[in-house]
Amino acid sequence: MFFFFSNRLGCLGSLAISLLITAVLLLVFMR
């Protein structure tokens, strides 16, 4: 799934997805 989006959006899209996952993990750990 992530590889598909990475191929379509390119490097910028991959970076954005990584930042999004990081934000979600931070929210989970802050609970």
PDB file of N, CA, C and O in Angstrom:
ATOM      1  N   MET A   1       0.843  -1.197   0.000  1.00  0.00           N
ATOM      2  CA  MET A   1       0.000   0.000   0.000  1.00  0.00           C
ATOM      3  C   MET A   1       0.886   1.258   0.000  1.00  0.00           C
ATOM      4  O   MET A   1       0.714   2.150  -0.831  1.00  0.00           O
ATOM      5  N   PHE A   2       1.827   1.309   0.941  1.00  0.00           N
ATOM      6  CA  PHE A   2       2.700   2.481   1.033  1.00  0.00           C
ATOM      7  C   PHE A   2       3.607   2.591  -0.190  1.00  0.00           C
ATOM      8  O   PHE A   2       3.905   3.687  -0.665  1.00  0.00           O
ATOM      9  N   PHE A   3       4.046   1.415  -0.696  1.00  0.00           N
ATOM     10  CA  PHE A   3       4.905   1.423  -1.887  1.00  0.00           C
ATOM     11  C   PHE A   3       4.134   1.976  -3.081  1.00  0.00           C
ATOM     12  O   PHE A   3       4.691   2.705  -3.902  1.00  0.00           O
ATOM     13  N   PHE A   4       2.842   1.625  -3.177  1.00  0.00           N
ATOM     14  CA  PHE A   4       2.000   2.105  -4.273  1.00  0.00           C
ATOM     15  C   PHE A   4       1.914   3.631  -4.236  1.00  0.00           C
ATOM     16  O   PHE A   4       2.099   4.296  -5.255  1.00  0.00           O
ATOM     17  N   PHE A   5       1.631   4.178  -3.051  1.00  0.00           N
ATOM     18  CA  PHE A   5       1.528   5.637  -2.925  1.00  0.00           C
ATOM     19  C   PHE A   5       2.890   6.290  -3.165  1.00  0.00           C
ATOM     20  O   PHE A   5       2.977   7.362  -3.763  1.00  0.00           O
ATOM     21  N   SER A   6       3.946   5.634  -2.694  1.00  0.00           N
ATOM     22  CA  SER A   6       5.292   6.168  -2.875  1.00  0.00           C
ATOM     23  C   SER A   6       5.631   6.257  -4.363  1.00  0.00           C
ATOM     24  O   SER A   6       6.222   7.238  -4.813  1.00  0.00           O
ATOM     25  N   ASN A   7       5.254   5.230  -5.121  1.00  0.00           N
ATOM     26  CA  ASN A   7       5.530   5.233  -6.560  1.00  0.00           C
ATOM     27  C   ASN A   7       4.713   6.303  -7.273  1.00  0.00           C
ATOM     28  O   ASN A   7       5.201   6.934  -8.210  1.00  0.00           O
ATOM     29  N   ARG A   8       3.477   6.512  -6.839  1.00  0.00           N
ATOM     30  CA  ARG A   8       2.603   7.483  -7.522  1.00  0.00           C
ATOM     31  C   ARG A   8       2.942   8.918  -7.140  1.00  0.00           C
ATOM     32  O   ARG A   8       3.011   9.791  -8.005  1.00  0.00           O
ATOM     33  N   LEU A   9       3.151   9.164  -5.863  1.00  0.00           N
ATOM     34  CA  LEU A   9       3.386  10.542  -5.418  1.00  0.00           C
ATOM     35  C   LEU A   9       4.857  10.931  -5.514  1.00  0.00           C
ATOM     36  O   LEU A   9       5.188  12.109  -5.644  1.00  0.00           O
ATOM     37  N   GLY A  10       5.729   9.941  -5.450  1.00  0.00           N
ATOM     38  CA  GLY A  10       7.155  10.233  -5.534  1.00  0.00           C
ATOM     39  C   GLY A  10       7.762  10.480  -4.157  1.00  0.00           C
ATOM     40  O   GLY A  10       7.174  10.135  -3.131  1.00  0.00           O
ATOM     41  N   CYS A  11       8.934  11.076  -4.155  1.00  0.00           N
ATOM     42  CA  CYS A  11       9.686  11.282  -2.914  1.00  0.00           C
ATOM     43  C   CYS A  11       8.922  12.179  -1.940  1.00  0.00           C
ATOM     44  O   CYS A  11       8.881  11.899  -0.742  1.00  0.00           O
ATOM     45  N   LEU A  12       8.322  13.248  -2.446  1.00  0.00           N
ATOM     46  CA  LEU A  12       7.593  14.186  -1.588  1.00  0.00           C
ATOM     47  C   LEU A  12       6.423  13.493  -0.912  1.00  0.00           C
ATOM     48  O   LEU A  12       6.180  13.694   0.278  1.00  0.00           O
ATOM     49  N   GLY A  13       5.696  12.674  -1.669  1.00  0.00           N
ATOM     50  CA  GLY A  13       4.557  11.949  -1.110  1.00  0.00           C
ATOM     51  C   GLY A  13       5.009  10.978  -0.030  1.00  0.00           C
ATOM     52  O   GLY A  13       4.364  10.848   1.011  1.00  0.00           O
ATOM     53  N   SER A  14       6.117  10.301  -0.282  1.00  0.00           N
ATOM     54  CA  SER A  14       6.646   9.343   0.689  1.00  0.00           C
ATOM     55  C   SER A  14       7.017  10.066   1.985  1.00  0.00           C
ATOM     56  O   SER A  14       6.747   9.570   3.079  1.00  0.00           O
ATOM     57  N   LEU A  15       7.632  11.230   1.853  1.00  0.00           N
ATOM     58  CA  LEU A  15       8.017  12.018   3.020  1.00  0.00           C
ATOM     59  C   LEU A  15       6.782  12.456   3.798  1.00  0.00           C
ATOM     60  O   LEU A  15       6.767  12.401   5.027  1.00  0.00           O
ATOM     61  N   ALA A  16       5.746  12.889   3.083  1.00  0.00           N
ATOM     62  CA  ALA A  16       4.506  13.326   3.727  1.00  0.00           C
ATOM     63  C   ALA A  16       3.870  12.171   4.493  1.00  0.00           C
ATOM     64  O   ALA A  16       3.386  12.361   5.609  1.00  0.00           O
ATOM     65  N   ILE A  17       3.865  10.972   3.901  1.00  0.00           N
ATOM     66  CA  ILE A  17       3.292   9.800   4.570  1.00  0.00           C
ATOM     67  C   ILE A  17       4.095   9.474   5.824  1.00  0.00           C
ATOM     68  O   ILE A  17       3.519   9.137   6.859  1.00  0.00           O
ATOM     69  N   SER A  18       5.419   9.573   5.738  1.00  0.00           N
ATOM     70  CA  SER A  18       6.272   9.303   6.896  1.00  0.00           C
ATOM     71  C   SER A  18       5.963  10.282   8.025  1.00  0.00           C
ATOM     72  O   SER A  18       5.872   9.884   9.186  1.00  0.00           O
ATOM     73  N   LEU A  19       5.801  11.554   7.689  1.00  0.00           N
ATOM     74  CA  LEU A  19       5.479  12.562   8.699  1.00  0.00           C
ATOM     75  C   LEU A  19       4.115  12.281   9.319  1.00  0.00           C
ATOM     76  O   LEU A  19       3.935  12.443  10.526  1.00  0.00           O
ATOM     77  N   LEU A  20       3.158  11.862   8.504  1.00  0.00           N
ATOM     78  CA  LEU A  20       1.818  11.556   8.994  1.00  0.00           C
ATOM     79  C   LEU A  20       1.862  10.390   9.976  1.00  0.00           C
ATOM     80  O   LEU A  20       1.241  10.448  11.037  1.00  0.00           O
ATOM     81  N   ILE A  21       2.594   9.334   9.628  1.00  0.00           N
ATOM     82  CA  ILE A  21       2.724   8.174  10.514  1.00  0.00           C
ATOM     83  C   ILE A  21       3.392   8.590  11.820  1.00  0.00           C
ATOM     84  O   ILE A  21       2.986   8.152  12.897  1.00  0.00           O
ATOM     85  N   THR A  22       4.420   9.440  11.722  1.00  0.00           N
ATOM     86  CA  THR A  22       5.111   9.913  12.926  1.00  0.00           C
ATOM     87  C   THR A  22       4.155  10.684  13.832  1.00  0.00           C
ATOM     88  O   THR A  22       4.173  10.504  15.049  1.00  0.00           O
ATOM     89  N   ALA A  23       3.324  11.540  13.246  1.00  0.00           N
ATOM     90  CA  ALA A  23       2.359  12.319  14.018  1.00  0.00           C
ATOM     91  C   ALA A  23       1.365  11.401  14.719  1.00  0.00           C
ATOM     92  O   ALA A  23       1.029  11.621  15.883  1.00  0.00           O
ATOM     93  N   VAL A  24       0.890  10.370  14.015  1.00  0.00           N
ATOM     94  CA  VAL A  24      -0.064   9.422  14.607  1.00  0.00           C
ATOM     95  C   VAL A  24       0.583   8.690  15.771  1.00  0.00           C
ATOM     96  O   VAL A  24      -0.038   8.528  16.821  1.00  0.00           O
ATOM     97  N   LEU A  25       1.826   8.244  15.599  1.00  0.00           N
ATOM     98  CA  LEU A  25       2.527   7.533  16.674  1.00  0.00           C
ATOM     99  C   LEU A  25       2.697   8.444  17.888  1.00  0.00           C
ATOM    100  O   LEU A  25       2.537   7.996  19.023  1.00  0.00           O
ATOM    101  N   LEU A  26       3.021   9.720  17.660  1.00  0.00           N
ATOM    102  CA  LEU A  26       3.172  10.662  18.770  1.00  0.00           C
ATOM    103  C   LEU A  26       1.854  10.806  19.530  1.00  0.00           C
ATOM    104  O   LEU A  26       1.849  10.819  20.761  1.00  0.00           O
ATOM    105  N   LEU A  27       0.744  10.913  18.814  1.00  0.00           N
ATOM    106  CA  LEU A  27      -0.570  11.040  19.457  1.00  0.00           C
ATOM    107  C   LEU A  27      -0.881   9.797  20.283  1.00  0.00           C
ATOM    108  O   LEU A  27      -1.409   9.896  21.391  1.00  0.00           O
ATOM    109  N   VAL A  28      -0.549   8.618  19.735  1.00  0.00           N
ATOM    110  CA  VAL A  28      -0.820   7.361  20.445  1.00  0.00           C
ATOM    111  C   VAL A  28      -0.004   7.293  21.736  1.00  0.00           C
ATOM    112  O   VAL A  28      -0.527   6.914  22.784  1.00  0.00           O
ATOM    113  N   PHE A  29       1.287   7.662  21.658  1.00  0.00           N
ATOM    114  CA  PHE A  29       2.144   7.584  22.841  1.00  0.00           C
ATOM    115  C   PHE A  29       1.800   8.650  23.873  1.00  0.00           C
ATOM    116  O   PHE A  29       2.067   8.464  25.060  1.00  0.00           O
ATOM    117  N   MET A  30       1.212   9.761  23.442  1.00  0.00           N
ATOM    118  CA  MET A  30       0.863  10.834  24.380  1.00  0.00           C
ATOM    119  C   MET A  30      -0.359  10.486  25.219  1.00  0.00           C
ATOM    120  O   MET A  30      -0.602  11.115  26.249  1.00  0.00           O
ATOM    121  N   ARG A  31      -1.132   9.488  24.788  1.00  0.00           N
ATOM    122  CA  ARG A  31      -2.340   9.129  25.536  1.00  0.00           C
ATOM    123  C   ARG A  31      -1.979   8.554  26.893  1.00  0.00           C
ATOM    124  O   ARG A  31      -2.865   8.193  27.667  1.00  0.00           O
TER     125      ARG A  31
END
